[in-house]
Structure formats: C-alpha cells, structure tokens
Amino acid sequence: MKLAIVGVGAVGRSVLDLAREYGHSVTAIADSESAAVDSAGLDPERVIARKDDEGRVGSRVPEEALKSEYDVLIEATPTTLGDAEPGFSHVTRALERDRHVVLANKGPIAERYGEIRRAERASAGEIRFEATVGGAIPAISTIEDFGPEHITAARGVLNGTANFILTRMAAEGLDYDHVLAEAQDLGVAEANPSFDVQGTDAALKCVIMANVLSGGEREFTLADAEVEGIEDVPGSALSLASEDGRTVRLIGEATRDGVRVGPRLIPENGTLAVSGTRNIVQFETTHAGRLNISGRGAGGPETATAVLSDVGRLE
Amino acid sequence: MKLAIVGVGAVGRSVLDLAREYGHSVTAIADSESAAVDSAGLDPERVIARKDDEGRVGSRVPEEALKSEYDVLIEATPTTLGDAEPGFSHVTRALERDRHVVLANKGPIAERYGEIRRAERASAGEIRFEATVGGAIPAISTIEDFGPEHITAARGVLNGTANFILTRMAAEGLDYDHVLAEAQDLGVAEANPSFDVQGTDAALKCVIMANVLSGGEREFTLADAEVEGIEDVPGSALSLASEDGRTVRLIGEATRDGVRVGPRLIPENGTLAVSGTRNIVQFETTHAGRLNISGRGAGGPETATAVLSDVGRLE
C-alpha cells in the first residue's frame, strides 16, 4: 500500500521507518509547514535527516502531501480537543477522495465520532484507529473481533505517565510533586503534564472505546466523561493502601452508559496493578468472562506497530 | 452464515446455542452416530434435548451433515493425535467443496499443518482456528494482526487443569496426588488427566503457534516438541519456591525454532503467574515489546466465542 503520513512526531517517524518492513511504501509525508512527495516511495533516512537538520521534511507545502496519490492516510498529528482540527479535516478530506484513513490522533475519534462515521459511510474508504487506545495493545480490534455487543465494559490503566508516577510514589514512599519532577527528568512526563496527570488522555481513550462499544447508538465526547486526575493523591494514601495489600491506579472505564476515569484502590498484586509505563485493558465479555491485555501503551515504534497492523487489516 | 457443526461436546453445543446471537444459523449438526439437518436453521433447544434424551442429535447419518449446504464447517470433534482423524478428513472434504472451516479441534492444525494449508490453497474456502489455542484468548488473530514475522516468541500458561493443580499445591501446601483427586472431584480434571498433566495439551497449542509463527517455512508436530508434565513436581518444590518469592507454572514456549513445555520457576506475583484455570499468552514482538493476553482458556461458551469470532472474520 502507498501511505501518506501527516504528522512527524514519534509515531509518524516510526511509521515512516517501519513501513517498508511491513511491505508498504511511504509516498508522502507532511509536517505542519512542509511536505515531501515521491510516488516511487520516499527514503526514510533522508526525510528524517532533513527534518532534523532543517526543521522540515521537504521543500513542498503540506497541501501537496494531502492531495497526492496514496492508498492510506496515516493521521499522526497531535491530539486536539473540541473541533479536533486539523486532524478532523485531514480525515474527512481523505474519505471524500475514497481513501482509507488510519489514525493515531485521538481527537477526531473521541470528539467527533458520529461525523467521522458518517463521512466513512459516504466513502469507499475505511477508517481504523487501533493506535488511539493503548499503543501496542490491540484493544479496538479485540472489541471488533468479539463484537461490541458481546462486551459489556472495558476498563484499565491507559496512561503510562500517570501509572509511572503512582508506581514510583508507592515503591519509594515519595510525594506526587517529587515523583513528577523525576518523571520529567526521565522524559516520561512532559514539561506540561496536565494532559496525562489530570486524566484527559485516559478519558479520551475510554471515550473512543465507549463509542465503539455503543456501535453508534449513542455518541460520547470528552465532555461526557467524569474525570479525576492523580494530582491530589497524597503519598500517604499509597502507604495506607499498601498496608492493606492494595495500591492506587488511575483507572478508566468505558461502557455503553458512559465513561469514568479516576484514582481507584485495587489489589497490589492484582491484574490491573501493572507497573511503570505499562498499560492494561480489561474487557468484561458476555460469554467468555474477563479478558486482559497488557503491553506498552505508548512510544513511537509501539504505536506505529498498531498503525501498521491497521493498514494490514485494510488489505 | 450457515454453519454445520461436527462434534456435540461442550464446544459444539455452545456454538449451537450462541450462533443465532452472532447472526448465524446452524443448518446441520453431527455427532459420531447421527445428524440433524435443516436448511432453514435448526432449533438449538430441540437438538440438545434430543441429544440428552436419546443420545443422538437427529435421525439422519453424520454423512448427511457433512454433505449438506453450509457456508462454514465448525470442526469441534475431540482432538486426536497422529493422523488427526476424523477431524482431518472433515476439514479437507469441506475445503474440497470450497467451504470455510473453523476448528476447535487441535489435531489437524498441530499434526498435519502443511497438508491442511495445501488443501486451503487449492480451495476457495479458508481455515481459521483461534479456538484451538487458549479458549477465549485471541492468540492466533493477534499473531496474524502483528504479522508472524514481527513476533519472535509466544509463551504462556496454556492448560487450565495443570495450572489449577499447581495453584492449589502452592496455596495449600498439598501434594500432586491429593490436589489431582480434588480437581477430579470438581470436574476441573478428567478421570484420565494425562493429556493435561503430562503437558500434551499445552504442547499441541504451542505447536500450533509455532506453525503460525513459521508461516509455513518449517512445519512442527507434537513429535517435535520437548515436553515435560507436572506429575513429578513435589509439593516441597512449591514451598521452597514460595520462600524465594517464586512459584512453579507449566510454561509452554513456541518460536520458529521449536516448542518446549515444562514446569518452570517464575516470580510469584509476575505476569505469567495466573491463578486457577486461567490461561495467559505472552508475545515477544520485534518493535512493541512484550504483549500479554490472559483470560479463560477453556469452557464451552468461552471456546465457542473464539469459534464465532473466527466466523465473523470470514465475512
């Protein structure tokens, strides 16, 4: 397949890097200010070298990548809330041209699911978005394979930064502010960590799962989610929990009735108590009990793997 | 889709019971001595009532079910080794008629994988066998979605009976023979438990994963597997392991180089230490680290769920 990548962050770069290994070629790539297009397939190393040296991927304007001939648009621009732009327009423009779209960007699926699905129905193209939930964890395709009507709830640990902080607080008996600073030094937390520690990122992932579980009967956005972050979890709460064989994790839950995210007490050695930056998704199924999937929930190659699995499912 | 089910054990019955909920109809079903066929769709309750009352599902001979008009043959007869008959012939005959086949029976995939794949290539039908590994756990489809070439190893706890026995031995400090008798009373272990406790069942599942990981480059059968069971694990080994924060599990491992199954020391609170009859499959991936999937590895409805997910993937 010919892939056009929009967004040259960690995920876009990794898709560019790994596409050939998966049997695809990247024929166009765009960052916010430039683009490179080659219908014979771009050289990943040359594109990345230019991006690193000159701050741009090529000498064309982004519009040329969007208008180029490709089979699948890879939407890997940063997640934005509300109107979810410019990701939303990238997706709908590709669908209008009867092209497939694979998203790593959560915004359009979490904030404008109904519109995206309507655009898909009017198109010969298809959308897929495994990479928006849990990085390498196949959450969305598992819901699809079981059938959304056979899953009553999805819950889990869906933000590696928050989980790293809670894990360290529990292990070292340290306070939130101290561990956050450490996480920022390690590059696990961003300079502005609010998206992760306030629960927004986990909530978006749960909103996406709620939309898939609902099968279009009800549409959810971030505004429908009850969200509480981890900023107010005192170190003493983790010590007290530990004395009782329990710990605290930021747990998100999605059902057909809504989305809730917040710090919860869970068994210290239980399935949900994944450590560090790992994620876990737990499904309650109608006929097969509980299914757990854990793995790396973020990272360039990990998320690119989910993107490229989606591309494989389009074939 | 119109389903023809061969085999009326726990899995066959559950597929019959759940098919309608998944949008399919069962138009034929056969046990070893009888069959029922109705192109308009069989009534599951009536079939099961007759089987329970008279020991047969209908008044026809099994051959009529195999020759009937269906879209997908569900092969749910008991796993047999060596020539894997009669399952093998059921599969190849369906493929010769250009029909799809979904297997819950491990025999044909573990013992005659190359022949089955060759028969599939000559057919317009397709084979799927998610239910042969780990019950409700989507092991095979995860390998397919990642691409076999992107997974270097699959390992895990793949036999619920053996795991139940080891879990109880560790928790209660009891010996193998005592716990086996208890498991037999509970119906967790069969009267002849050798298939489970000697590691054969786990090995077959690993052989199947090795065949999928190899993508046909090398073919494995049970004869290629190094297998050791749990019968010789003394209760004292579990006590000693526990003092060191570890426990024993029957771990199977599949790579492109071979299959090994045996009791292994693992961390007591580690990911692989699932309890009771639960199963877990752990994949080592090339670009996305380690992925774990745990859930119910056996049971009628659980395995039927995997069968019906496979049917869904054929559409």
Interface residues (C-beta under 8 A of the other chain):
Chain A: S14 L18 Y22 G135 A136 I137 P138 S141 T142 D145 F146 G147 H150 N269 T271 T285 H287 A288 G289 R290 L291 N292 I293 S294 G295 R296 G299 P301 E302 A304 T305 A306 S309 G312 R313
Chain B: S14 L18 Y22 G135 A136 I137 P138 S141 T142 D145 F146 G147 H150 N269 T271 T285 H287 A288 G289 R290 L291 N292 I293 S294 G295 R296 G299 P301 E302 A304 T305 A306 S309 G312 R313
